[in-house]
Amino acid sequence: MGLKKLILNFCLRIVDLLTFWIQPKPGTITFISLTHNRLSSDFALIDEQLKKDGRWKINYDLMVFRKNLWGDFLYFLNCLRQLPEIKRSQLVILNDNNYVISHMKPRHTKVLQVWHACGAVKQFGNQIRRQYSVGNYDAVLACSPVWKKPYSEAFAMSENQVKITGCPRLDTLLDESAMKKRSARLLKKYPQLRDRKILLYAPTFRGNIMDGMYPAPFSAQKLTDCLPEDWILVSKYHPLLRHSIEIDDRSLDLSGEDLYTLMWMSSAMVSDFSSVIFDYSLLMKPMIAYVPDLEEYAQTIGLNIPYLKDFPGPVTVTEEEIAEAVQVTSPEDITRRRKFRDKYFTHIDRNNTRRVVQLIDDMMEQPAQDAAA
């Protein structure tokens, strides 16, 4: 354990002693995030439904962590502030791993881990080397029983604590009316997309937070040189990636735009080990894997799925192969997409948010227990 964590642990113990008298307030829920300073995605949908129901008092602790000296200081202060807030809460809802919860979760506070993905192609959490072990979650959301074992390993919990509710944000992706409105707004903003076939490139990162993160070797120019004239390449990089991509009339970097809108507008998607392949499968559109480092990645990071067996489309290692795969489809590809979708999604409807809120209601009404129980 590094010096920063030792200092943080010492200060957390002091805060814990000074707030010994704080107990959970009945009916209090607190959303905590270090990746967003406003409600979005799953958090926004859950919050909206909870407010409609009007049963619980809701608090928020939202910030965006930046990996620099000032960001480390703000994170330190935020951790100290979190502890009293967590102690006052009957339920804490997270969308990422949380240091305070993992080390000092109050016994009478429950924790729901929403997570931020519909699955996990690559190993994560306690499955890999990391700065601290995560745990103390009472429940985590998942889209299929396939994830019970990997999630139980990653979050240090029993398989019974992995709840197959589906992810709330999928309700938006499956809302045809809402997605058409979003698409119309984006077309107005980027008229060059109109009347073009959109190839969406949405990769994950290589490396990790400890050692640094970087994108896969990829040339937009090589790919667009091989694509038919009516196609345009749109890139959507992982938020943690710093990248630079060639921009011209056939290639756009729209990393700042909404992923689901880009998915909806696209004719096909290229990805790799990103969990977006699960979301995209719900649209039943062509999908292409670009994984020139598949063997290396499987050995160094590790995979939770049989990639070559399950991926619902062509697996490529060059830009030229991507361009060729985009132009070819077959009934077998459609069958593979449907098989993939049905394996990784138990619920293919727009009721995920309601199921999650019902789980929250159940957790609020049951006595708190230690996460290890």
FITI-759526 format. One record per residue (C-alpha): residue number from 0; residue in one letter; chain; x, y, z. Coordinates in steps of 0.1 Angstrom, whole numbers, always signed. Layout:
BEGIN
+-----+------+-----+-------+-------+-------+
| seq | type | mol |     u |     v |     w |
+-----+------+-----+-------+-------+-------+
| NUM |    A |   A |     X |     Y |     Z |
...
+-----+------+-----+-------+-------+-------+
This chain:
BEGIN
+-----+------+-----+-------+-------+-------+
| seq | type | mol |     u |     v |     w |
+-----+------+-----+-------+-------+-------+
|   0 |    M |   A |    +0 |    +0 |    +0 |
|   1 |    G |   A |   +14 |   +34 |   -10 |
|   2 |    L |   A |   +19 |   +64 |   +12 |
|   3 |    K |   A |   -12 |   +82 |    -2 |
|   4 |    K |   A |   -34 |   +53 |    +8 |
|   5 |    L |   A |   -18 |   +51 |   +43 |
|   6 |    I |   A |   -25 |   +87 |   +49 |
|   7 |    L |   A |   -61 |   +84 |   +35 |
|   8 |    N |   A |   -68 |   +54 |   +57 |
|   9 |    F |   A |   -55 |   +72 |   +88 |
|  10 |    C |   A |   -77 |  +103 |   +81 |
|  11 |    L |   A |  -107 |   +81 |   +74 |
|  12 |    R |   A |  -102 |   +64 |  +108 |
|  13 |    I |   A |  -102 |   +99 |  +124 |
|  14 |    V |   A |  -133 |  +109 |  +106 |
|  15 |    D |   A |  -150 |   +76 |  +116 |
|  16 |    L |   A |  -141 |   +82 |  +153 |
|  17 |    L |   A |  -154 |  +118 |  +151 |
|  18 |    T |   A |  -187 |  +107 |  +135 |
|  19 |    F |   A |  -193 |   +77 |  +158 |
|  20 |    W |   A |  -227 |   +89 |  +166 |
|  21 |    I |   A |  -240 |   +90 |  +130 |
|  22 |    Q |   A |  -266 |   +63 |  +122 |
|  23 |    P |   A |  -285 |   +56 |   +89 |
|  24 |    K |   A |  -316 |   +78 |   +84 |
|  25 |    P |   A |  -345 |   +56 |   +75 |
|  26 |    G |   A |  -355 |   +60 |   +39 |
|  27 |    T |   A |  -323 |   +77 |   +28 |
|  28 |    I |   A |  -306 |   +68 |    -5 |
|  29 |    T |   A |  -273 |   +83 |   -17 |
|  30 |    F |   A |  -259 |   +82 |   -52 |
|  31 |    I |   A |  -221 |   +83 |   -53 |
|  32 |    S |   A |  -200 |   +86 |   -85 |
|  33 |    L |   A |  -164 |   +96 |   -93 |
|  34 |    T |   A |  -169 |   +95 |  -130 |
|  35 |    H |   A |  -198 |  +120 |  -135 |
|  36 |    N |   A |  -206 |  +153 |  -118 |
|  37 |    R |   A |  -242 |  +151 |  -128 |
|  38 |    L |   A |  -268 |  +124 |  -131 |
|  39 |    S |   A |  -267 |  +105 |  -164 |
|  40 |    S |   A |  -273 |   +71 |  -179 |
|  41 |    D |   A |  -284 |   +45 |  -153 |
|  42 |    F |   A |  -282 |   +70 |  -124 |
|  43 |    A |   A |  -305 |   +95 |  -142 |
|  44 |    L |   A |  -331 |   +68 |  -151 |
|  45 |    I |   A |  -331 |   +53 |  -116 |
|  46 |    D |   A |  -333 |   +87 |   -99 |
|  47 |    E |   A |  -362 |   +97 |  -122 |
|  48 |    Q |   A |  -382 |   +66 |  -113 |
|  49 |    L |   A |  -375 |   +69 |   -76 |
|  50 |    K |   A |  -387 |  +105 |   -76 |
|  51 |    K |   A |  -419 |   +95 |   -94 |
|  52 |    D |   A |  -425 |   +68 |   -68 |
|  53 |    G |   A |  -417 |   +93 |   -40 |
|  54 |    R |   A |  -409 |   +67 |   -13 |
|  55 |    W |   A |  -374 |   +77 |    -4 |
|  56 |    K |   A |  -352 |  +107 |    +4 |
|  57 |    I |   A |  -324 |  +110 |   -22 |
|  58 |    N |   A |  -289 |  +125 |   -18 |
|  59 |    Y |   A |  -260 |  +129 |   -42 |
|  60 |    D |   A |  -222 |  +129 |   -41 |
|  61 |    L |   A |  -211 |  +133 |   -77 |
|  62 |    M |   A |  -177 |  +143 |   -90 |
|  63 |    V |   A |  -153 |  +136 |  -119 |
|  64 |    F |   A |  -119 |  +123 |  -107 |
|  65 |    R |   A |   -89 |  +137 |  -127 |
|  66 |    K |   A |   -56 |  +119 |  -124 |
|  67 |    N |   A |   -33 |  +148 |  -115 |
|  68 |    L |   A |   -20 |  +164 |   -83 |
|  69 |    W |   A |   -51 |  +186 |   -78 |
|  70 |    G |   A |   -74 |  +158 |   -88 |
|  71 |    D |   A |   -57 |  +135 |   -61 |
|  72 |    F |   A |   -63 |  +162 |   -35 |
|  73 |    L |   A |  -100 |  +166 |   -44 |
|  74 |    Y |   A |  -104 |  +129 |   -44 |
|  75 |    F |   A |   -88 |  +128 |    -9 |
|  76 |    L |   A |  -113 |  +154 |    +4 |
|  77 |    N |   A |  -142 |  +137 |   -13 |
|  78 |    C |   A |  -134 |  +103 |    +4 |
|  79 |    L |   A |  -134 |  +121 |   +38 |
|  80 |    R |   A |  -168 |  +137 |   +30 |
|  81 |    Q |   A |  -182 |  +104 |   +17 |
|  82 |    L |   A |  -178 |   +85 |   +50 |
|  83 |    P |   A |  -203 |  +106 |   +70 |
|  84 |    E |   A |  -227 |  +106 |   +40 |
|  85 |    I |   A |  -224 |   +68 |   +37 |
|  86 |    K |   A |  -231 |   +64 |   +74 |
|  87 |    R |   A |  -262 |   +85 |   +72 |
|  88 |    S |   A |  -276 |   +64 |   +42 |
|  89 |    Q |   A |  -297 |   +34 |   +44 |
|  90 |    L |   A |  -286 |   +25 |    +8 |
|  91 |    V |   A |  -257 |   +37 |   -13 |
|  92 |    I |   A |  -259 |   +33 |   -51 |
|  93 |    L |   A |  -226 |   +32 |   -70 |
|  94 |    N |   A |  -216 |   +31 |  -107 |
|  95 |    D |   A |  -180 |   +23 |  -102 |
|  96 |    N |   A |  -157 |    +8 |   -75 |
|  97 |    N |   A |  -154 |   +28 |   -43 |
|  98 |    Y |   A |  -125 |   +29 |   -19 |
|  99 |    V |   A |  -144 |   +41 |   +12 |
| 100 |    I |   A |  -171 |   +14 |    +8 |
| 101 |    S |   A |  -144 |   -13 |    +1 |
| 102 |    H |   A |  -125 |    -4 |   +33 |
| 103 |    M |   A |  -150 |   +11 |   +58 |
| 104 |    K |   A |  -185 |    +2 |   +49 |
| 105 |    P |   A |  -208 |    +8 |   +79 |
| 106 |    R |   A |  -225 |   -23 |   +90 |
| 107 |    H |   A |  -260 |    -9 |   +88 |
| 108 |    T |   A |  -257 |    +6 |   +53 |
| 109 |    K |   A |  -265 |   -14 |   +22 |
| 110 |    V |   A |  -247 |    -9 |   -11 |
| 111 |    L |   A |  -260 |   -15 |   -47 |
| 112 |    Q |   A |  -234 |   -16 |   -74 |
| 113 |    V |   A |  -251 |    -6 |  -107 |
| 114 |    W |   A |  -218 |    -8 |  -126 |
| 115 |    H |   A |  -213 |   +10 |  -159 |
| 116 |    A |   A |  -214 |   -18 |  -184 |
| 117 |    C |   A |  -238 |   -45 |  -197 |
| 118 |    G |   A |  -211 |   -72 |  -193 |
| 119 |    A |   A |  -174 |   -76 |  -191 |
| 120 |    V |   A |  -155 |   -90 |  -221 |
| 121 |    K |   A |  -122 |   -84 |  -202 |
| 122 |    Q |   A |  -114 |   -93 |  -167 |
| 123 |    F |   A |  -117 |   -65 |  -141 |
| 124 |    G |   A |  -120 |   -57 |  -105 |
| 125 |    N |   A |  -105 |   -83 |   -82 |
| 126 |    Q |   A |   -99 |  -105 |  -113 |
| 127 |    I |   A |   -69 |   -83 |  -121 |
| 128 |    R |   A |   -40 |   -66 |  -104 |
| 129 |    R |   A |   -52 |   -33 |   -90 |
| 130 |    Q |   A |   -44 |    -7 |   -63 |
| 131 |    Y |   A |   -69 |   -20 |   -38 |
| 132 |    S |   A |   -93 |   -49 |   -35 |
| 133 |    V |   A |  -129 |   -41 |   -40 |
| 134 |    G |   A |  -159 |   -54 |   -21 |
| 135 |    N |   A |  -186 |   -49 |    +5 |
| 136 |    Y |   A |  -214 |   -47 |   -21 |
| 137 |    D |   A |  -247 |   -62 |   -12 |
| 138 |    A |   A |  -259 |   -65 |   -47 |
| 139 |    V |   A |  -248 |   -58 |   -83 |
| 140 |    L |   A |  -268 |   -55 |  -114 |
| 141 |    A |   A |  -263 |   -78 |  -144 |
| 142 |    C |   A |  -281 |   -86 |  -177 |
| 143 |    S |   A |  -277 |  -124 |  -178 |
| 144 |    P |   A |  -268 |  -153 |  -155 |
| 145 |    V |   A |  -237 |  -157 |  -176 |
| 146 |    W |   A |  -222 |  -129 |  -154 |
| 147 |    K |   A |  -229 |  -145 |  -120 |
| 148 |    K |   A |  -195 |  -161 |  -118 |
| 149 |    P |   A |  -173 |  -133 |  -133 |
| 150 |    Y |   A |  -191 |  -106 |  -113 |
| 151 |    S |   A |  -188 |  -126 |   -80 |
| 152 |    E |   A |  -150 |  -129 |   -86 |
| 153 |    A |   A |  -146 |   -92 |   -96 |
| 154 |    F |   A |  -167 |   -78 |   -67 |
| 155 |    A |   A |  -159 |  -104 |   -40 |
| 156 |    M |   A |  -195 |  -114 |   -35 |
| 157 |    S |   A |  -216 |  -145 |   -37 |
| 158 |    E |   A |  -233 |  -154 |   -70 |
| 159 |    N |   A |  -267 |  -149 |   -53 |
| 160 |    Q |   A |  -259 |  -113 |   -49 |
| 161 |    V |   A |  -257 |  -108 |   -87 |
| 162 |    K |   A |  -291 |   -97 |   -96 |
| 163 |    I |   A |  -304 |  -103 |  -132 |
| 164 |    T |   A |  -325 |   -71 |  -136 |
| 165 |    G |   A |  -309 |   -57 |  -168 |
| 166 |    C |   A |  -293 |   -22 |  -171 |
| 167 |    P |   A |  -317 |    +8 |  -169 |
| 168 |    R |   A |  -300 |   +27 |  -198 |
| 169 |    L |   A |  -310 |    -1 |  -222 |
| 170 |    D |   A |  -345 |   +12 |  -219 |
| 171 |    T |   A |  -334 |   +42 |  -237 |
| 172 |    L |   A |  -316 |   +23 |  -265 |
| 173 |    L |   A |  -348 |    +3 |  -271 |
| 174 |    D |   A |  -370 |   +34 |  -272 |
| 175 |    E |   A |  -374 |   +38 |  -309 |
| 176 |    S |   A |  -391 |   +72 |  -306 |
| 177 |    A |   A |  -365 |   +87 |  -283 |
| 178 |    M |   A |  -336 |   +74 |  -304 |
| 179 |    K |   A |  -351 |   +88 |  -336 |
| 180 |    K |   A |  -353 |  +123 |  -320 |
| 181 |    R |   A |  -317 |  +121 |  -308 |
| 182 |    S |   A |  -306 |  +110 |  -343 |
| 183 |    A |   A |  -324 |  +139 |  -359 |
| 184 |    R |   A |  -306 |  +163 |  -336 |
| 185 |    L |   A |  -272 |  +148 |  -343 |
| 186 |    L |   A |  -278 |  +149 |  -381 |
| 187 |    K |   A |  -286 |  +186 |  -378 |
| 188 |    K |   A |  -253 |  +191 |  -359 |
| 189 |    Y |   A |  -233 |  +170 |  -384 |
| 190 |    P |   A |  -250 |  +172 |  -418 |
| 191 |    Q |   A |  -221 |  +153 |  -434 |
| 192 |    L |   A |  -236 |  +122 |  -419 |
| 193 |    R |   A |  -268 |  +125 |  -438 |
| 194 |    D |   A |  -274 |   +99 |  -466 |
| 195 |    R |   A |  -242 |   +81 |  -456 |
| 196 |    K |   A |  -236 |   +46 |  -442 |
| 197 |    I |   A |  -220 |   +51 |  -408 |
| 198 |    L |   A |  -193 |   +27 |  -396 |
| 199 |    L |   A |  -190 |   +32 |  -359 |
| 200 |    Y |   A |  -155 |   +25 |  -344 |
| 201 |    A |   A |  -159 |   +21 |  -306 |
| 202 |    P |   A |  -128 |    +5 |  -289 |
| 203 |    T |   A |  -118 |    +1 |  -253 |
| 204 |    F |   A |   -84 |    +9 |  -238 |
| 205 |    R |   A |   -53 |   -12 |  -234 |
| 206 |    G |   A |   -33 |   -11 |  -202 |
| 207 |    N |   A |   -47 |    +0 |  -169 |
| 208 |    I |   A |   -50 |   +30 |  -146 |
| 209 |    M |   A |   -19 |   +20 |  -127 |
| 210 |    D |   A |    +4 |   +16 |  -157 |
| 211 |    G |   A |   -13 |   +39 |  -182 |
| 212 |    M |   A |   -39 |   +34 |  -209 |
| 213 |    Y |   A |   -36 |   +36 |  -246 |
| 214 |    P |   A |   -57 |   +28 |  -277 |
| 215 |    A |   A |   -52 |    -1 |  -301 |
| 216 |    P |   A |   -30 |    +6 |  -331 |
| 217 |    F |   A |   -55 |   +18 |  -357 |
| 218 |    S |   A |   -54 |   +40 |  -389 |
| 219 |    A |   A |   -86 |   +57 |  -398 |
| 220 |    Q |   A |   -70 |   +67 |  -431 |
| 221 |    K |   A |   -61 |   +31 |  -441 |
| 222 |    L |   A |   -97 |   +21 |  -433 |
| 223 |    T |   A |  -115 |   +49 |  -452 |
| 224 |    D |   A |   -92 |   +44 |  -482 |
| 225 |    C |   A |  -107 |    +9 |  -485 |
| 226 |    L |   A |  -143 |   +17 |  -477 |
| 227 |    P |   A |  -169 |   +22 |  -504 |
| 228 |    E |   A |  -176 |   +59 |  -512 |
| 229 |    D |   A |  -210 |   +59 |  -495 |
| 230 |    W |   A |  -195 |   +50 |  -461 |
| 231 |    I |   A |  -182 |   +74 |  -434 |
| 232 |    L |   A |  -162 |   +64 |  -403 |
| 233 |    V |   A |  -173 |   +77 |  -370 |
| 234 |    S |   A |  -150 |   +71 |  -339 |
| 235 |    K |   A |  -162 |   +70 |  -303 |
| 236 |    Y |   A |  -133 |   +64 |  -280 |
| 237 |    H |   A |  -134 |   +53 |  -243 |
| 238 |    P |   A |  -137 |   +84 |  -220 |
| 239 |    L |   A |  -104 |   +74 |  -203 |
| 240 |    L |   A |   -84 |   +74 |  -235 |
| 241 |    R |   A |   -64 |  +103 |  -249 |
| 242 |    H |   A |   -62 |   +98 |  -286 |
| 243 |    S |   A |   -57 |  +115 |  -319 |
| 244 |    I |   A |   -73 |  +104 |  -351 |
| 245 |    E |   A |   -71 |  +117 |  -387 |
| 246 |    I |   A |  -101 |  +139 |  -394 |
| 247 |    D |   A |  -114 |  +145 |  -430 |
| 248 |    D |   A |  -146 |  +144 |  -449 |
| 249 |    R |   A |  -148 |  +106 |  -445 |
| 250 |    S |   A |  -137 |  +103 |  -408 |
| 251 |    L |   A |  -151 |  +120 |  -378 |
| 252 |    D |   A |  -141 |  +118 |  -341 |
| 253 |    L |   A |  -174 |  +121 |  -322 |
| 254 |    S |   A |  -162 |  +109 |  -289 |
| 255 |    G |   A |  -180 |  +137 |  -272 |
| 256 |    E |   A |  -214 |  +126 |  -285 |
| 257 |    D |   A |  -239 |  +101 |  -270 |
| 258 |    L |   A |  -228 |   +65 |  -277 |
| 259 |    Y |   A |  -264 |   +51 |  -280 |
| 260 |    T |   A |  -273 |   +78 |  -306 |
| 261 |    L |   A |  -242 |   +68 |  -327 |
| 262 |    M |   A |  -251 |   +32 |  -323 |
| 263 |    W |   A |  -287 |   +38 |  -335 |
| 264 |    M |   A |  -275 |   +58 |  -365 |
| 265 |    S |   A |  -248 |   +34 |  -376 |
| 266 |    S |   A |  -250 |    +7 |  -402 |
| 267 |    A |   A |  -223 |   -14 |  -386 |
| 268 |    M |   A |  -199 |   -12 |  -357 |
| 269 |    V |   A |  -162 |   -21 |  -352 |
| 270 |    S |   A |  -151 |   -28 |  -316 |
| 271 |    D |   A |  -128 |   -51 |  -297 |
| 272 |    F |   A |  -129 |   -60 |  -260 |
| 273 |    S |   A |  -153 |   -33 |  -251 |
| 274 |    S |   A |  -186 |   -41 |  -234 |
| 275 |    V |   A |  -204 |   -20 |  -260 |
| 276 |    I |   A |  -206 |   -52 |  -281 |
| 277 |    F |   A |  -233 |   -64 |  -258 |
| 278 |    D |   A |  -254 |   -32 |  -260 |
| 279 |    Y |   A |  -250 |   -31 |  -298 |
| 280 |    S |   A |  -262 |   -67 |  -301 |
| 281 |    L |   A |  -297 |   -56 |  -291 |
| 282 |    L |   A |  -299 |   -36 |  -324 |
| 283 |    M |   A |  -292 |   -68 |  -344 |
| 284 |    K |   A |  -268 |   -49 |  -367 |
| 285 |    P |   A |  -236 |   -61 |  -383 |
| 286 |    M |   A |  -206 |   -61 |  -359 |
| 287 |    I |   A |  -169 |   -66 |  -366 |
| 288 |    A |   A |  -141 |   -73 |  -342 |
| 289 |    Y |   A |  -108 |   -55 |  -347 |
| 290 |    V |   A |   -84 |   -74 |  -324 |
| 291 |    P |   A |   -48 |   -75 |  -338 |
| 292 |    D |   A |   -37 |   -82 |  -302 |
| 293 |    L |   A |   -62 |  -109 |  -292 |
| 294 |    E |   A |   -37 |  -135 |  -280 |
| 295 |    E |   A |   -16 |  -110 |  -261 |
| 296 |    Y |   A |   -47 |   -93 |  -245 |
| 297 |    A |   A |   -61 |  -127 |  -234 |
| 298 |    Q |   A |   -29 |  -136 |  -217 |
| 299 |    T |   A |   -21 |  -102 |  -201 |
| 300 |    I |   A |   -56 |   -89 |  -191 |
| 301 |    G |   A |   -77 |  -120 |  -194 |
| 302 |    L |   A |  -112 |  -125 |  -210 |
| 303 |    N |   A |  -145 |  -135 |  -194 |
| 304 |    I |   A |  -160 |  -148 |  -226 |
| 305 |    P |   A |  -149 |  -173 |  -253 |
| 306 |    Y |   A |  -142 |  -145 |  -277 |
| 307 |    L |   A |  -136 |  -163 |  -310 |
| 308 |    K |   A |  -165 |  -187 |  -304 |
| 309 |    D |   A |  -190 |  -161 |  -293 |
| 310 |    F |   A |  -183 |  -129 |  -312 |
| 311 |    P |   A |  -213 |  -124 |  -335 |
| 312 |    G |   A |  -194 |  -113 |  -366 |
| 313 |    P |   A |  -161 |  -114 |  -385 |
| 314 |    V |   A |  -129 |  -112 |  -364 |
| 315 |    T |   A |  -102 |   -90 |  -382 |
| 316 |    V |   A |   -66 |   -79 |  -376 |
| 317 |    T |   A |   -61 |   -53 |  -403 |
| 318 |    E |   A |   -80 |   -22 |  -415 |
| 319 |    E |   A |   -83 |   -38 |  -450 |
| 320 |    E |   A |  -100 |   -69 |  -434 |
| 321 |    I |   A |  -125 |   -45 |  -417 |
| 322 |    A |   A |  -134 |   -28 |  -450 |
| 323 |    E |   A |  -139 |   -62 |  -466 |
| 324 |    A |   A |  -161 |   -75 |  -438 |
| 325 |    V |   A |  -183 |   -44 |  -438 |
| 326 |    Q |   A |  -194 |   -53 |  -474 |
| 327 |    V |   A |  -203 |   -89 |  -467 |
| 328 |    T |   A |  -232 |  -104 |  -447 |
| 329 |    S |   A |  -249 |  -137 |  -446 |
| 330 |    P |   A |  -278 |  -155 |  -429 |
| 331 |    E |   A |  -252 |  -172 |  -407 |
| 332 |    D |   A |  -241 |  -138 |  -394 |
| 333 |    I |   A |  -277 |  -129 |  -384 |
| 334 |    T |   A |  -281 |  -163 |  -366 |
| 335 |    R |   A |  -249 |  -156 |  -347 |
| 336 |    R |   A |  -261 |  -121 |  -337 |
| 337 |    R |   A |  -294 |  -135 |  -323 |
| 338 |    K |   A |  -276 |  -163 |  -305 |
| 339 |    F |   A |  -252 |  -138 |  -289 |
| 340 |    R |   A |  -279 |  -114 |  -279 |
| 341 |    D |   A |  -300 |  -142 |  -263 |
| 342 |    K |   A |  -271 |  -155 |  -244 |
| 343 |    Y |   A |  -261 |  -122 |  -228 |
| 344 |    F |   A |  -295 |  -107 |  -222 |
| 345 |    T |   A |  -323 |  -123 |  -202 |
| 346 |    H |   A |  -346 |   -93 |  -206 |
| 347 |    I |   A |  -351 |   -78 |  -240 |
| 348 |    D |   A |  -377 |   -52 |  -231 |
| 349 |    R |   A |  -379 |   -16 |  -217 |
| 350 |    N |   A |  -386 |   -26 |  -181 |
| 351 |    N |   A |  -350 |   -27 |  -168 |
| 352 |    T |   A |  -354 |    +5 |  -147 |
| 353 |    R |   A |  -386 |    -7 |  -131 |
| 354 |    R |   A |  -369 |   -40 |  -121 |
| 355 |    V |   A |  -340 |   -21 |  -106 |
| 356 |    V |   A |  -362 |    +2 |   -87 |
| 357 |    Q |   A |  -382 |   -28 |   -74 |
| 358 |    L |   A |  -348 |   -43 |   -62 |
| 359 |    I |   A |  -340 |   -10 |   -45 |
| 360 |    D |   A |  -374 |   -11 |   -28 |
| 361 |    D |   A |  -368 |   -46 |   -16 |
| 362 |    M |   A |  -333 |   -37 |    -3 |
| 363 |    M |   A |  -347 |    -7 |   +16 |
| 364 |    E |   A |  -374 |   -28 |   +33 |
| 365 |    Q |   A |  -351 |   -56 |   +44 |
| 366 |    P |   A |  -328 |   -53 |   +75 |
| 367 |    A |   A |  -292 |   -46 |   +67 |
| 368 |    Q |   A |  -267 |   -74 |   +69 |
| 369 |    D |   A |  -229 |   -76 |   +65 |
| 370 |    A |   A |  -220 |   -79 |   +28 |
| 371 |    A |   A |  -201 |  -111 |   +36 |
| 372 |    A |   A |  -231 |  -128 |   +50 |
+-----+------+-----+-------+-------+-------+
